[in-house]
Amino acid sequence: MDTLVSDPFYEAMPRHFGLPFKELLAAKHPTAWLEFEKGDISEEAMLSKFFKDGRPVDGPALTGMMGAHYRLLDGVEPLLDRLKQARVEMHACSNYPVWWRNVEKSVALSRWLAWTFVSCEGPMMVRGARGREAREGEAREAREAREGERERSRGFCSGQFGLSCLAPAFGRNKACRGRLSNFRI
């Protein structure tokens, strides 16, 4: 979030709950969101413990508000269009929870890129008895398998291009413009 798509967490969510941002941070459960991002708990479980004090959260209202505030950052759409026209293979690599689907509904990133890796699901996600050690082992194996692919990949997840190049200030970043010029963009 805040690389291609605006993150409603910092401004819209505090307004939604009627709290200043610092108070929202102090009131929310310390691990519920992280557990939700990893897919360790369901949306329902996250909502039930969103606040430390157990106050109720209207899930449909919260997800509706979030969906209404997802938008492409200024300048991102023409950049993605140019990259696509240049046939640059692009991938989303995200630690966002299952709400990534809401982001897709709101801004349709799949017009430009594939949702290749989302931390809450897919081949990197392991639940149950195998737990953390299995996840770490599988992640290590996957990293090793991808090392050769990185050399061949021209996508966003490669070291050649890098996600940092699409930070909100990409247009003013000389190094980023230099990397884009390598793609004749």
N, C-alpha and C positions, 0 to 999 in steps of 0.2 A: 504494500500500500504506500501511497505517496511517491511511487516511482513512475507509474503510468496512470494510476487511478487515485483520486482523492480519498483520504481516509476519514470517515465521519467521526471517528473516535474522539478526536481532540476538540472539536467544536460542536458538532451536531448532537453527539451523545450526551454531553453535559447539559445542553439545553433541553434535550428530551426528558432528562430526569430532574430538571430544575435545580441543578447543582453546579457550582463553580468547578472547573476541571480538577483542582487540587482536592476538593472535597469528594468528588467522584472517585479519584484514585484511593483516597483514604477509606472510603466506604465499600469498595468492591472487594470481593473475595480474592486473596492473594494468588491462588493457583487455578481458579475455575476457567479463566479464559485460555491459559496455556494448555490445560487438559483438553479443552474443547478443540483448540487448534491442532493438537496431535491426534485427535480422534479417540482419545482415551475415555471421554464421556460424551453423551449425546447432547443435542441442543437443549432438550428438556431438562437434563441434569444440570447443565451449565446455568440455565435460567433459574432453576430452583435454588442455586447457591450463588448467584451473581453478586448479591450483596452479603457482606459478612453477617449482618444482623438478620438475615433471612426474609427481609421485606419482599413482597411479591413483585415480579416483573411480567408485564404483559408482552409475551413473546411476539405475537403477530404485530403489535404496535412497534416494538423495537426493530424487528426485521423490516417492516415497512418503512420506518424512518431511515434505516441504514440504506435500503435500496433506493430511496428517493435522493440520497446524498452522494451515491457513487457517481463519479463523472470522470471523464478523461481530463488530465491536467492540461493546462493551456499549452498548445504547440505539439502535443503528443500525437493527435490524429494525423496531421500532415507528415510528421516524421515517420509514423508507422506506414502510411501510404507510400512514401518514398522508398522505405526499406522493402516493402512488399514488391513494389514495381522493379526494384533492383534484384529481386529474387533472393533476398537474404532470408535464410531459414530462421524463424523466431520461435521461442518457447517461453512459456510462463513457468517459473520455478517459484512456488509460493508456500509460505508457512501459514496461509490463511485457513480458517476452518471450513466446514462444509458450506459456509456462506459464500464461498468462491462462486457457487452457482448463481447466487443473487447478483454478484458483481457481473458475471457473464450476461445475465438477463438485462441488467441496466446499461452496460456499455458495449456488449458484444465484442470482447477482445478477440474471440475466435475468428473474426474477419481477417485478422492479421497473423495470429500466432496460435500454436497448440498449447493446451494446458498440459504440459508434459509431466510436471511433478507438483503435487499438492500434498503437503505433509500429513493431512488428515486421512488420506486414502491412497489406494494404489499399491504398487509392488513394494514400495519402501515402508509401508505401514504394516506392522505386526502387532496383533493384540493377544491377550490371554496369557496362558501359563509360560510361554516362551519368553515373554517380557523383554526387558531392556537389553540383556545380553544378546538375545537373538537379533533384536533390532540393530544393535551396534555391529554384530557380525555380518548381517546382511547388508548394512550400509557400507561397511568396509569392502565387502566383495563387490558391491555395485560401483563404488568409487574406483576400484581397481579396474573393473571392466570398462568403465567410461574413460579411463585415461587415454586410451588410443583414440576414442571418439572425439575427444576434445581437440586433438590436433586437426581432425578433419572437419570439425563443426564450425560453421560460421554463424551459429545462433547466439541468442542472448546469454545462454548459459556458458558459453566458451570464454576462456581467458582472453581470446583475441578481441572480443568486443566488450564484454563485461556489462553487468547490470548497472554499475555506477554511472555509466555513460548516459543513462536515461534519467538521471536525477532531475528535479524540477528546473534547475538552472542550466540544463544541457545546452541551450542556445548560446550561452555566454562562455561556455567552457571550451578553450582553444584545443585542449587535448582531445576532447570529445569530437569536436569538428574535424580534427585530424584523423581520428579513427573512422568517422563517417566518410571522409574523403577517400579512404582506402576502398570503400565500397562504391565509389563514384556517386555519392549521395550529396 
